[in-house]
Amino acid sequence: MRIVVPLKAVPDLVEEIEFTPEGTGIDREYLKFVLNEWDDQALEEALLVKEASGGEVAAVGLADDPDIDQALYTALAKGADSAVKVSGGGEDTHTRAALLAAYLKRSPADLILTGVQAPDDLDGQLPPMLAARLGLPHVSVVIAVEAADGSARVRQEFSGGRSQQLDVTLPAVVGVQAARQAPRYAPITRIRQVMQAGGVQEVTVQAGSPQPGLTIRRMYAPEKTGHAEMLEGGADAVADQVIELLRSRGLVKG
Amino acid sequence: MGNDVLVLAERVGKQLQDSTYELLAKARELAQAWGGNADVALFGPADLADQLTAADTVVSIDHPALSDYMPEAYEKALLHVLRERSPRLLLLSNATAGLDQGAALSVLWDAPLAAYAVGLSLDDGVPVATCQVLGGKVLAEVALEGERAICTVIGGSFSSATGQAAGSPEVVHIPPPPELDTARMSVQQVFEPEAGDVDITTADLLVSVGRGIGSKDDLELVQELADALGAPLSSSRPITDSGWLPKTRQVGKSGLKVKPKAYLAFGISGAPEHLEGMRGADLIIACNTDPGAPIFDVAHYGATVDLFDLVPALTGRLRR
């Protein structure tokens, strides 16, 4: 069984975000990029499926993503069997889905696991778009995957703690919300070893350039509608104030 | 070009989700401006049509494959309705069904999609969505020009009031398309939320903990405070994902919505998905060492002291 995990590098949300002079995009030049955290969950779930049922895991990135090499080498260090960099890129999901679909038509997968969403996928999420392009069944917001004999059993989550188990015929695309366990850690020394060994395969694909069809008029930081009144002092001083706030509302007796 | 707005009804058994009424309220507003109809696609038994009184038309498809929510069957049914009715705009909620359907239909129905909308209005007849991206740090204002579009909307963005107005919609039964007879997936089992655990939605006071706690062993510290306050312990998503607390304690979009008299947040940064579940609390007090954490934008009071100092200090005072 071949499991493909598409990865996306996204702006690190810890960083301050600046906007382009036109105000219709974010200034990416000085931003740090990290692996989309939902993709990290998908990679973990893919490695768990491989450990339970065998198969091989291929991590796939797009060549134009900033710092995608780091994400691909980390995936190899964590246990992915191969890493592939597909030519092209772009922030919008329509273009990314077209490039990845072109790659997957050439190198088909039994199971495609990727993050349910990305922090910057304004024009839609990758898993359903990729599935629609490949004509495959798809399930999103998944929190567990088991694979056996040409099908996958997935657990799909809803609001309010409800969930359901679905059996899906493979090949299929799954949008992972969370893996069954926290993503594993790859030691820096192991990542360095993997980098020295090389092993990221580069693939050139031809894909049309589908337009997301959105006209971005403006991008801006939300106006803060309010901000907490900050309680000053050390832990003891803050504790006194918190107790008083609760007491004044009758939530603490005495 | 159509002037109608179509909403996908999301149901849990015999009940429609609040989000369906929120979207229907917005659909009525837009359709009125366009001189079109506000329609709802209702899949499965048509018995819920009488709860959709604010719609102009309820478009119903019933088929065994639509008895539960099944992503593939819903996609086929919705695509069929879109082709039959050609609305100007499809509105979905940014929850599981919307995350399954929106992006797929953007390709299959060949329509642009604006995701994560928190606002939607018309500018000279053109729908303009305000979308929340990059963890809530950026708002994008996007115009959906062209003859058709899809918008997925974050829950709670619109009032549901006019979506529940009285009326007598026409119910149109569409024969199920033949592609519903074949499916590559099947629903095996439905899991309701675990019962027997505390109900965090009815508590007056909640002590809530997030990623900042760092390890499962340290959870005990916050549990002691919760016990001293007589309050249940709740959490943000990373804590339940790690299995440190049961899913029934998770506050937020994919967990539970809470509205206690006071919500104490320790080590929670305040991702939009979490804020969606607790911003209605009467009093929010947040403790986080990062002064820029978004939780402070919704909290009434905040402190940047270390939770490992503050929590024992609070517990000590309550035990005195």
Interface residues (C-beta under 8 A of the other chain):
Chain A: P11 L13 I17 I26 T93 H94 A97 V116 Q117 P119 D120 D121 L122 D123 G124 Q125 L126 P127 P128 M129 A131 A132 R133 P137 H138 V139 S140 V141 R153 R155 Q156 E157 F158 S159 G160 G161 R162 S163 Q164 Q165 L166 D167 V168 T169 A172 G175 Q177 A178 A182 P212 G213 L214 T215 I216 R217 R218 M219 Y220 A221 P222 K224 T225 G226 H227 A228 E229 M230 L231 G234 A235 D236 V238 A239 D240 Q241 V242 I243 L245 L246 R249 L251 V252
Chain B: V12 Q17 D68 Y69 M70 P71 E72 A95 T96 L99 D100 Q101 G102 A103 A104 L105 S106 V107 L108 A111 P112 L113 A114 A115 Y116 V128 C131 Q132 V133 L134 G135 G136 K137 V138 L139 A140 E141 V142 A143 L144 E145 G146 A149 T152 G155 R184 M185 S186 V187 Q188 Q189 V190 F191 E192 P193 E194 D204 L205 L229 R237 D241 S242 K247 T248 Q250 K253 S254 G255 L256 K261 A262 L264 D282 L283 I284 I285 A286 C287 P291 F296 D297 V298 A299 H300 Y301 G302 A303 T304 V305 D306 D309 L310 A313 L314 G316 R317 L318
